Amino acid sequence: MRACGAKMIGGLAMLALAGCSVNLQTATQPSEIGERRLTVGTVQREIHKGMAAVAVAEALGAPNIVTTDEQGREVWIYDRIATERVYLDESGYVGLVLVGYARQGGAATLSQRTLTVIVKFDGEKRVREYAYHASRF
């Protein structure tokens, strides 16, 4: 019985050590499946006045909001938020792995980026005007 207990303690110690490491971990929110990453550069490079709505959809993907103005012309709004979380865990300690508890040691930083693009179409579904706003905080 004593040998069995020693093996069990040894096995638990190995599991605990397997959970220990020094790491740098970056977690970002995934974009919606099937959509390209929308950036200011993409908007500046791809979108221009007179462009057909179909070409805008090919360049930027599906908008978050589709609405109409007072004259019944379509307005597409793309609103994206990206969150980046970086953990710097110098101790690498992950506690009580067996019961699902994990302690985060070290430093963590969080930043967010936003991009809003508004595309206004004329009566023939061609870009009449567009604007964008990007921020990082």
N, C-alpha and C positions, 0 to 999 in steps of 0.2 A: 504494500500500500504506500509506503514511504517513497519507493522508487517511482511509482506512478505519479505521485504528487510533485516530485522533483521534475519529472518530464513535463508535466503540465505547466509548472512555473517557468521552466526553460522555454517552452513553446510560447507562452504569453510574453516573455521578455523579448523573444525574437520578433513577435508581431509588433510590439511597441517600438522596437528599434527600426523596423521596416517603415514605420510611419514618420520617422525623423529624417529631415533633410534641410539643407539650406536652399531656399528658392526665391526666385523673383517671378511673380505671377501677375499677368495682365488679363483682366476680364473685360470684354466689351459686349455691349448689347448686340445681338445678331440682327441684321436687317431682315426685312420680310423675304421669304423664300421667293426666288425668281426675279428679284429686283436688283438693278445695278446700284452701286454706291453713288448717291447723288452728291455732287460737289459744286462749288462756285465755278471752278474751272470748266466742268461739264456744261453748265448753263452758259457761261461766256463763250465757249467754243462752239456749242451745238445750236443754240436758240437764236433766231433772228426774226425780224419783222417780215411778214408775208409767208412764213413757214406754215405748212398744212398741219392740222391737229394730229393727223396720223403720224407724221414725222416727229412731232413733239413727244407723243407717247412712245415711239421707238427710242428716242434719245434719253428721255427721263423716266420712263416707266409710267405706271398708273398714278394719278394724283390722289391725295388723301381726300380732297373735297372737290366736288364739281357743283357749281352753282350758276345762276344767270344774273346779269345786271338788269337795270330798269328797262332796257330795250330788248331783253330776251336773248342777249348774246352770252355765250358760255364763258365762264371764268374757272380756270383750274388752279387749285392751290396744292402745293407740295409742302408739307411741314415735316421735317425730320429732326430727331433728337438722338444724339449718340452719347453714351455714357462710358467713360473709361475709369476703371478702378485698378490701382496698382498696389500690390502688397509687397512690402519688403520685410521678410521674416528671417532675421539673422539667427534666431535661436533654432528655428526649424522644428520646434516642439509641437507635436500634435498629441493632445491628451486624450486618454480614455477612448481609443479607437474602437474598442469592442462594443461600447454602448452608443456610438454615434456622436459623441461629444468632441468638438474640436475647439481649441483655444487659438485665437489669432494673436500672435505676438508681433512686435516690431511696428513699423510705420505703414500707414495706408494713405494714399492720395486719391482724390476723386475729382474728375473734371468732366464737363459737359460741353458739347458743341450743338448748336442749333442752326438749321438752314430753312428758311421759308422762301419759296418761289411762287410768284403769282403771275399767271399767264392769262392775258385777256385776248379773246378772239373776236373777229368781226363777224358779220352775218354770213360769210362764206366759209367759216371755220378756219380762218387763217390768222396767224398771230398779229394782233393789232398793236399790242405793247406787252412788256413783261418787266418785272422788277424782282429783286431778291434781297434778302437780309441774312447775314451770317454773324454768329457770335460764338465766343468761347469763354467759358468761365469755370 
